[in-house]
């Protein structure tokens, strides 16, 4: 079911829904719903209260008879958890690392950056100007876990598997074995460039290998359209390419941003990667490789990282 605002709701398997937003670009994340007998599990909330409320309204046909009793935040980025206050009556679950990381970038910080004068405000409004961060009350998880947690959702088993640190410090995927579905959070960006805030890239590649070994037919990414294992393989290929290219340049003593510029040029010439959106994220990804190889490497602050991403995409 497609809507005029660019969102769509899809039943991807019996009792498994995917709520998709626009093209999956910056902040336009996906969510999911697993419906059991008389109860359901929500996978992620959205970037602001307006968007989360619209999603919950879209899901109402399913949740009237199966109310949301539990919510899993797949990781700490705000586009997957800032809407938690609207489902605070449910049990909110996340990995221990994700719960800790949620405190680091509260909604008020993004509200202030969007409202900042001058170049900084212009920069952040370029990425996040369509979202409303004012008035959001941070709502942390009620329950945390490490490694793995199996849930019973109205007679259905849902396996929560921690695969971070990768995209962030505490990434989790949600596997629904009886439906052959996995909700990946931002372990998958389909049609957009993965961004590796935490790393190492080898952990993210291992997460892709884990999903490729699962008995799943349907993969709901954190951003972009629903896919299958081919989408997992495509993300794995990108990460392996970046890891190899950045490692080669780090060992040759190339400056990280110079390396990012050079690898961006290769990506632009690649039949496999040239169509990915948000390709400027290579700047962050190269920084993560350099930091993984050299603990003394000093990564620039987040404002400068966003400047670099914007600069690469303006070339």
Buried (B, 14 or more C-beta within 10 A) or exposed (E): EEEEEEBBBBEBBEBBBBBBBBBBBBBBBBBBBBBBEEBBBBBBBBBBBEBBEBBBEBBEEBBEEBEBBBBBBBBBBBBBBBBBBBBEEBBBBBBBBBBBBBEEBBBBEBBBBBEBEEEBBEBBBEBBEBBBBEEBEBBBBBEBBEEEBEBEBBEBEBBBBBBBBBBBBBBBBBBBBBBBBBBBBBBBBBBBBBBBBBBBBBBBBEBBEBBEEBEBEBBBBBBBBBBEBEBBBBBBBBBBBBBEBBBEBBEEEBEBBEBBBBBBEBBEEEEEBEEBBBBBBBBBBBBBBBBBBEEEBEEBEBBEBBBBBBBBBEE
